[in-house]
């Protein structure tokens, strides 16, 4: 009976040896592929860094464009407010006064009926938030 037990252990041992060899082979194969995984990881890191740099450049560009747009909208708002005040002023509303605003610099042009109208238009323009300067090119007729 002992022989029977010895033979039954033998196939079991052979299976363990095969399993151990297979595990070792797979383990070594996994180690070999680790270099490939490291390369892939490095490439992903490099791509992420490039994308980060591009994102930063895009943010900066968009910020500059937003500032330019903000200035344009501020200039348009200043112009609209001054025009509304001129139209709301009983002494100026019938006069032909053009208002142009660039980077907070307001230029008034056109014709007015008196020196006081000229001065009043300048005053209205100067008293608006965001106005940096007023160039009065109004002509008294």
Buried (B, 14 or more C-beta within 10 A) or exposed (E): EEEEEEEEEEEEEEEEEEEEEEEEEEEEEEEEEEEEEEEEEEEEEEEEEEEEEEEEEEEEEEEEEEEEEEBEEBBEBBBEBBBEBBEEBEBBEEBEBEBBBEEBBBBBBBBBEEEEBBEBBBEBBEEBEBBEEBEBEBEEE
